[in-house]
Every structure is written in C-alpha cells, then in structure tokens.
Amino acid sequence: MALKIQWYKKAETKFDKILKRVEDDWGKKSAKDLIQKVNRVFDLLTKYPELGTVEVPDRNIRGILIVKQLRIFYVPGQNSIKIIQVFDTRENPKRKPK
C-alpha cells in the first residue's frame, strides 16, 4: 500500500510562493511543469520513502532535489510522508532543516 503525502502548512505556503514566482518569471507552462515534476517525485516517494538522502539523522529528516532550484525535506512515517519544508536553493543552497 502506498503512503499518503501530508504537507505541513508552512511547507505548502512556501511551495505556493515558489510556484507564483515561477509563473511570474517564466509563465504558466513552467509552473505546471514544476507541479508535474513534484507529483512524479511524490509518486516515487509514496512507494519508496527511503529514496531521499538523510539530512538530519536523529529526526529521520530526508531531502530530495526536485529540480536544480527546488529541494523538499520530508519525514517518512508508517502511513504517510510528511513534507516539512520546501527550499528554493537559490535563496540558501546549503540550508537544512533543524
């Protein structure tokens, strides 16, 4: 059985801001393409939750690069994948969740 994706509100808000910026800078098609890429990665994560790299071992936080400019941090659980943070790597490429 595949896991469900659950967004933390802060991560969802950040992703919406990134989508808006992509749409403003490169158009609606680019924003739709980004959504499709995220959904493809989420499809993989629901089947293979250990796919991302371990970023914070003591909290089981994993990260996965969606595209060069977008990194998502998540915590795999028994029934769900919790999306805890979304980063635009152009803002601070080395930043990780705490």
MARDO-230375 format. One record per residue (C-alpha): residue in three letters; x, y, z. Coordinates in Angstrom, 2 decimals. Example, Ala and Ser with C-alpha at 12.3 -4.5 7.8 and 13.67 -1.06 7.14 Angstrom:
MARDO-230375
{"ALA" {12.30 -4.50 7.80}} {"SER" {13.67 -1.06 7.14}} 
end
This chain:
MARDO-230375
{"MET" {0.00 0.00 0.00}} {"ALA" {1.37 3.40 -1.00}} {"LEU" {1.79 6.08 1.64}} {"LYS" {-0.08 9.39 1.57}} {"ILE" {1.56 12.80 1.20}} {"GLN" {0.83 15.27 4.00}} {"TRP" {2.02 18.88 3.83}} {"TYR" {2.95 20.99 6.82}} {"LYS" {1.20 24.34 6.36}} {"LYS" {4.49 26.28 6.27}} {"ALA" {5.88 24.00 3.53}} {"GLU" {2.70 24.29 1.49}} {"THR" {2.74 28.09 1.76}} {"LYS" {6.39 28.22 0.69}} {"PHE" {5.71 25.95 -2.29}} {"ASP" {2.80 28.17 -3.36}} {"LYS" {5.11 31.21 -3.25}} {"ILE" {7.72 29.40 -5.34}} {"LEU" {5.05 28.41 -7.89}} {"LYS" {3.84 32.01 -8.08}} {"ARG" {7.39 33.23 -8.69}} {"VAL" {7.96 30.60 -11.39}} {"GLU" {4.71 31.60 -13.08}} {"ASP" {5.56 35.31 -12.88}} {"ASP" {9.10 34.80 -14.21}} {"TRP" {8.62 32.02 -16.78}} {"GLY" {4.89 31.61 -17.36}} {"LYS" {2.06 29.22 -16.53}} {"LYS" {3.52 26.34 -18.52}} {"SER" {6.70 26.37 -16.42}} {"ALA" {4.64 26.37 -13.21}} {"LYS" {2.57 23.42 -14.48}} {"ASP" {5.74 21.57 -15.46}} {"LEU" {7.11 22.08 -11.95}} {"ILE" {3.91 20.71 -10.41}} {"GLN" {4.15 17.65 -12.66}} {"LYS" {7.76 17.05 -11.61}} {"VAL" {6.83 17.34 -7.93}} {"ASN" {3.95 14.92 -8.41}} {"ARG" {6.22 12.38 -10.15}} {"VAL" {8.68 12.54 -7.26}} {"PHE" {5.82 12.21 -4.76}} {"ASP" {4.58 9.13 -6.63}} {"LEU" {8.02 7.60 -6.18}} {"LEU" {8.27 8.63 -2.53}} {"THR" {4.94 7.03 -1.65}} {"LYS" {6.32 3.72 -2.92}} {"TYR" {9.96 4.18 -1.86}} {"PRO" {10.01 6.51 1.17}} {"GLU" {13.73 5.98 1.78}} {"LEU" {14.58 7.41 -1.66}} {"GLY" {15.81 10.80 -0.43}} {"THR" {19.10 11.41 1.31}} {"VAL" {19.28 11.52 5.10}} {"GLU" {19.72 15.16 6.09}} {"VAL" {19.06 15.12 9.86}} {"PRO" {19.59 11.54 11.08}} {"ASP" {18.33 11.97 14.67}} {"ARG" {14.95 13.27 13.38}} {"ASN" {14.78 10.98 10.31}} {"ILE" {14.51 14.02 8.02}} {"ARG" {15.25 13.27 4.40}} {"GLY" {15.73 15.60 1.46}} {"ILE" {15.21 15.22 -2.23}} {"LEU" {16.07 17.58 -5.07}} {"ILE" {13.09 18.02 -7.38}} {"VAL" {14.79 20.34 -9.86}} {"LYS" {18.03 22.28 -9.59}} {"GLN" {16.28 25.13 -7.74}} {"LEU" {13.83 23.17 -5.55}} {"ARG" {14.57 20.86 -2.63}} {"ILE" {11.94 19.26 -0.44}} {"PHE" {12.52 17.92 3.07}} {"TYR" {10.27 15.21 4.43}} {"VAL" {9.82 12.65 7.18}} {"PRO" {8.68 9.16 6.17}} {"GLY" {6.20 7.57 8.56}} {"GLN" {4.11 4.42 8.88}} {"ASN" {1.14 5.77 6.91}} {"SER" {2.36 8.98 5.34}} {"ILE" {5.19 11.12 4.03}} {"LYS" {5.19 14.47 5.83}} {"ILE" {6.50 17.35 3.73}} {"ILE" {8.03 19.58 6.38}} {"GLN" {9.99 22.16 4.40}} {"VAL" {10.44 23.37 0.85}} {"PHE" {13.51 25.34 -0.22}} {"ASP" {14.31 27.41 -3.23}} {"THR" {18.02 26.54 -3.40}} {"ARG" {18.79 29.92 -4.94}} {"GLU" {17.97 31.52 -1.58}} {"ASN" {20.38 29.49 0.53}} {"PRO" {21.58 26.27 -1.13}} {"LYS" {23.25 24.82 1.97}} {"ARG" {20.40 25.42 4.43}} {"LYS" {18.87 22.33 6.01}} {"PRO" {16.00 21.83 8.42}} {"LYS" {16.83 21.81 12.13}} 
end
